[in-house]
Amino acid sequence: MASANRIGQYTDLEVDYYGLTPGVEYYISVDNLTGAGYRGTFKLCLSDVVDYNFYEGAVDVTGLINGCSADAAYTTVNASADTNKGAAWDSGPNYNRWFKFTATTNYMKVQLNTGAPEGNMQYPYLALWSTNGTTELASANRIGQYTDLEVDYYGLTPGVVYYISVDNLTGAGYRGTFKLCLSDVVDYNFYEGAADVTGLINGCSADAAYTTVNASADKNKGAAWDSGPNYNRWFKFTATTNYMKVQLNTGAPEGRHAISLFSLVVNEWHNRVGLGQPDLSVHRFRS
């Protein structure tokens, strides 16, 4: 039903299983590596309260909304595979942990942080799921060894419970601790959370002020774009005259966007029939 291999010389082990039949007798066996010198005493602990190794025992993180857990609050050590992998993940499920929250608005952003002091999990995966834990809303694949991940979704129903799963690349040595942060304030990954840049008119933002890292596709691509939408970010401004020029600057020190695409679109605040369309003017820049 479940087993665990040795990890280290004196490292504790854990196995669990969801699906037992109450009243039925089950058995546990304990062993150690071959060699008389490795034999010795040990302690056993048992719990019948399902934990976050399974969807059914997901940790409720509603209290973390617009905040974060403690550093290294959670771990994939001793975890096993449960249910499905995220669509964007290149492996798994391997050692996924489960969390849940009750939506407070129609938006949620989940951030997974690792790397000292926030955690030591390596090559993480992250996914956001509907109530059933199998219908994916968003997922993010590993980027680097200790690179933070982020997923978000606009279109939740307040009061409904949603699920988060966290995993890492297969390999026991990659398992480890991590931190979670949640926010229900929609950001510029979506049209509805566009960053207001009215204050930049006749000026510029700081170098590298914005990023498409962790962004996802939202709405339509510009008519002149040869791909997309891919990882588009949204901005808005209130017109001060009958003209506006928008410049996107990249290349050190202004940024490191390899290929930049942007469009200037109508923002219909009181009549959203256009949903951020049509293009007023479209420019394509390559650097």
C-alpha positions as CSV (number, residue, x, y, z in Angstrom):
1,M,0.0,0.0,0.0
2,A,2.9,2.3,0.7
3,S,6.6,2.1,1.5
4,A,9.6,4.4,2.1
5,N,13.3,3.8,1.3
6,R,16.2,4.8,3.5
7,I,17.2,8.5,3.2
8,G,20.0,8.9,5.6
9,Q,21.8,7.2,8.5
10,Y,19.4,8.5,11.2
11,T,16.7,10.1,9.1
12,D,13.1,9.6,10.1
13,L,10.7,8.0,7.6
14,E,7.0,8.3,7.0
15,V,4.3,6.5,4.9
16,D,0.6,7.1,4.7
17,Y,-2.4,5.8,2.8
18,Y,-5.9,7.2,2.1
19,G,-8.5,4.5,1.4
20,L,-8.5,2.1,4.3
21,T,-11.7,0.3,5.5
22,P,-12.6,1.1,9.1
23,G,-12.7,-2.1,11.2
24,V,-10.2,-4.0,8.9
25,E,-6.8,-5.0,10.2
26,Y,-3.7,-3.7,8.4
27,Y,0.1,-4.4,9.0
28,I,3.3,-2.4,9.2
29,S,6.8,-3.7,8.7
30,V,10.1,-2.0,9.7
31,D,13.6,-3.0,8.5
32,N,17.1,-1.5,8.0
33,L,20.0,-1.7,5.6
34,T,21.8,-5.1,5.5
35,G,24.6,-5.2,8.1
36,A,24.4,-6.3,11.7
37,G,25.9,-3.0,12.8
38,Y,23.0,-1.0,11.4
39,R,20.4,-2.8,13.6
40,G,18.9,-0.9,16.5
41,T,16.0,0.6,18.4
42,F,13.3,2.9,17.0
43,K,10.1,4.7,17.9
44,L,6.7,4.5,16.1
45,C,4.0,7.2,15.8
46,L,0.5,6.7,14.2
47,S,-2.1,9.2,13.2
48,D,-5.6,8.7,11.6
49,V,-6.0,12.4,10.7
50,V,-5.4,12.8,7.0
51,D,-2.8,15.5,6.2
52,Y,-1.7,17.5,3.3
53,N,-0.1,14.6,1.5
54,F,-3.6,14.1,0.1
55,Y,-6.2,16.4,-1.5
56,E,-8.6,15.3,1.3
57,G,-6.3,16.6,4.0
58,A,-5.4,19.9,2.3
59,V,-4.1,22.6,4.6
60,D,-6.5,25.6,4.8
61,V,-4.5,28.7,3.9
62,T,-7.4,31.1,3.7
63,G,-5.8,32.9,6.6
64,L,-2.7,33.7,4.5
65,I,-4.6,35.7,1.9
66,N,-2.8,39.0,1.4
67,G,0.1,37.6,3.5
68,C,2.6,34.8,3.7
69,S,3.4,31.7,5.7
70,A,6.5,31.6,7.8
71,D,9.7,30.7,5.9
72,A,10.1,27.0,5.3
73,A,6.6,26.4,6.7
74,Y,5.9,23.4,4.5
75,T,7.9,20.5,3.0
76,T,7.7,17.9,0.3
77,V,10.0,15.6,2.4
78,N,8.1,12.3,3.1
79,A,5.3,13.3,0.6
80,S,4.0,11.0,-2.2
81,A,2.1,11.4,-5.4
82,D,-1.6,12.2,-5.3
83,T,-4.1,12.9,-8.0
84,N,-2.8,14.8,-11.1
85,K,0.2,16.9,-12.2
86,G,-0.2,20.4,-13.4
87,A,-0.5,20.7,-17.2
88,A,2.6,22.8,-17.4
89,W,4.7,20.5,-15.3
90,D,7.4,18.4,-17.1
91,S,7.1,15.5,-14.5
92,G,4.9,14.3,-11.7
93,P,3.0,14.1,-9.6
94,N,6.0,13.1,-7.5
95,Y,5.8,14.5,-3.9
96,N,2.9,16.9,-4.2
97,R,1.4,18.7,-1.1
98,W,-2.1,20.1,-1.0
99,F,-3.6,23.4,0.2
100,K,-7.0,25.0,0.0
101,F,-8.6,28.4,0.4
102,T,-12.0,29.9,0.4
103,A,-12.1,32.6,-2.3
104,T,-12.7,36.1,-0.9
105,T,-12.8,37.8,-4.4
106,N,-12.9,36.6,-8.0
107,Y,-9.0,36.6,-8.1
108,M,-6.2,34.7,-6.4
109,K,-2.4,34.9,-6.9
110,V,-0.3,32.2,-5.3
111,Q,3.4,32.5,-4.9
112,L,5.8,29.7,-4.0
113,N,9.1,30.9,-2.5
114,T,12.2,28.8,-2.0
115,G,15.9,29.4,-1.5
116,A,17.3,30.4,1.8
117,P,15.8,31.5,4.1
118,E,12.4,30.8,2.6
119,G,13.1,27.1,1.9
120,N,15.3,24.5,0.4
121,M,13.0,22.8,-2.1
122,Q,14.6,22.5,-5.6
123,Y,13.0,22.7,-9.0
124,P,9.5,23.4,-7.7
125,Y,6.1,23.0,-9.5
126,L,2.9,24.9,-8.6
127,A,-0.8,24.5,-9.7
128,L,-4.2,26.0,-8.9
129,W,-7.3,23.8,-9.0
130,S,-11.0,24.0,-9.0
131,T,-13.0,22.6,-6.1
132,N,-12.7,19.0,-7.3
133,G,-8.9,19.1,-7.2
134,T,-8.7,17.7,-10.8
135,T,-9.9,20.6,-13.0
136,E,-6.8,22.9,-13.4
137,L,-7.1,26.6,-13.4
138,A,-3.4,27.5,-13.7
139,S,0.0,25.9,-13.4
140,A,3.7,26.8,-13.5
141,N,6.6,24.6,-14.4
142,R,10.0,24.7,-12.7
143,I,12.3,27.5,-13.9
144,G,15.5,27.0,-11.9
145,Q,16.9,25.2,-9.0
146,Y,15.7,27.7,-6.3
147,T,13.5,30.0,-8.5
148,D,10.2,31.2,-7.0
149,L,7.0,30.4,-8.9
150,E,3.7,32.2,-9.3
151,V,0.2,31.3,-10.6
152,D,-2.9,33.4,-10.6
153,Y,-6.5,33.2,-11.9
154,Y,-9.3,35.7,-12.5
155,G,-12.8,34.3,-12.5
156,L,-13.1,32.6,-9.1
157,T,-16.5,32.6,-7.2
158,P,-16.3,34.2,-3.8
159,G,-17.2,31.7,-1.0
160,V,-16.1,28.7,-3.0
161,V,-13.2,26.5,-1.9
162,Y,-10.2,26.1,-4.4
163,Y,-7.1,24.0,-4.1
164,I,-3.3,24.5,-4.6
165,S,-0.8,21.7,-5.2
166,V,3.0,22.1,-4.8
167,D,5.5,19.5,-6.0
168,N,9.1,19.3,-7.2
169,L,11.2,17.5,-9.8
170,T,11.5,13.7,-9.2
171,G,14.5,12.9,-7.1
172,A,14.5,12.5,-3.3
173,G,17.3,15.1,-3.0
174,Y,15.2,17.8,-4.5
175,R,12.5,17.5,-1.9
176,G,12.5,20.3,0.8
177,T,10.8,23.2,2.5
178,F,9.0,26.2,1.0
179,K,6.9,29.2,1.8
180,L,3.5,30.3,0.3
181,C,2.1,33.8,-0.2
182,L,-1.5,34.5,-1.4
183,S,-3.1,37.7,-2.7
184,D,-6.7,38.4,-3.7
185,V,-5.9,41.8,-5.2
186,V,-5.9,41.4,-9.0
187,D,-2.6,42.6,-10.6
188,Y,-1.4,43.6,-14.1
189,N,-1.4,40.0,-15.3
190,F,-5.0,40.7,-16.2
191,Y,-6.8,43.6,-17.9
192,E,-8.9,44.1,-14.7
193,G,-5.7,44.7,-12.7
194,A,-3.9,47.0,-15.1
195,A,-1.2,49.1,-13.5
196,D,-2.2,52.8,-13.6
197,V,0.7,54.7,-15.4
198,T,-1.0,58.1,-15.7
199,G,1.7,59.4,-13.3
200,L,4.3,58.5,-15.9
201,I,3.0,60.8,-18.6
202,N,5.8,63.0,-19.8
203,G,8.2,60.8,-17.9
204,C,9.4,57.2,-17.5
205,S,9.3,54.4,-15.0
206,A,12.4,53.2,-13.3
207,D,14.6,50.9,-15.3
208,A,13.3,47.3,-15.2
209,A,10.3,48.4,-13.3
210,Y,8.0,45.8,-14.9
211,T,8.4,42.1,-15.9
212,T,6.7,39.4,-17.9
213,V,8.3,36.7,-15.7
214,N,5.4,34.7,-14.2
215,A,2.9,36.3,-16.5
216,S,0.3,34.4,-18.6
217,A,-1.8,35.1,-21.6
218,D,-4.9,37.4,-21.2
219,K,-7.3,38.5,-23.9
220,N,-6.1,39.3,-27.4
221,K,-2.8,39.9,-29.2
222,G,-2.0,43.1,-31.0
223,A,-2.9,43.0,-34.7
224,A,0.8,43.5,-35.7
225,W,2.2,40.9,-33.3
226,D,3.5,37.7,-34.9
227,S,2.6,35.6,-31.8
228,G,0.6,35.8,-28.6
229,P,-0.8,36.6,-26.3
230,N,1.9,34.8,-24.4
231,Y,2.9,36.6,-21.2
232,N,1.2,40.0,-21.6
233,R,1.0,42.6,-18.9
234,W,-1.6,45.3,-18.7
235,F,-1.3,49.1,-18.0
236,K,-3.8,52.0,-18.1
237,F,-3.8,55.7,-18.2
238,T,-6.2,58.6,-18.2
239,A,-5.7,60.8,-21.3
240,T,-4.6,64.3,-20.6
241,T,-4.6,65.5,-24.2
242,N,-5.8,64.0,-27.5
243,Y,-2.4,62.3,-28.0
244,M,-0.4,59.6,-26.4
245,K,3.0,58.0,-27.3
246,V,4.1,54.9,-25.4
247,Q,7.7,53.7,-25.5
248,L,8.8,50.4,-24.3
249,N,12.6,50.3,-23.5
250,T,14.6,47.1,-23.0
251,G,18.3,46.1,-23.0
252,A,20.6,46.8,-20.1
253,P,20.1,48.8,-17.9
254,E,16.5,49.4,-18.9
255,G,15.5,45.8,-19.1
256,R,16.2,42.4,-20.5
257,H,13.2,41.7,-22.6
258,A,14.5,39.9,-25.7
259,I,11.6,40.5,-28.0
260,S,9.1,43.1,-27.1
261,L,5.5,43.5,-28.3
262,F,3.0,46.1,-27.1
263,S,-0.2,47.8,-28.2
264,L,-2.2,50.8,-27.1
265,V,-5.7,49.8,-26.5
266,V,-9.0,51.5,-25.6
267,N,-10.0,51.1,-22.0
268,E,-13.8,51.3,-21.8
269,W,-14.5,51.8,-18.2
270,H,-18.3,52.1,-18.4
271,N,-19.0,49.9,-21.4
272,R,-16.8,46.8,-21.5
273,V,-18.3,45.4,-24.7
274,G,-14.9,46.0,-26.4
275,L,-13.0,44.1,-23.7
276,G,-9.9,46.2,-24.2
277,Q,-10.2,46.4,-28.0
278,P,-9.7,47.7,-30.6
279,D,-6.1,48.7,-31.3
280,L,-5.5,52.5,-31.6
281,S,-2.0,52.1,-32.8
282,V,0.3,49.1,-32.8
283,H,4.1,48.9,-32.9
284,R,6.4,46.0,-32.9
285,F,10.0,46.3,-31.6
286,R,12.8,43.8,-31.7
287,S,16.0,44.0,-29.9
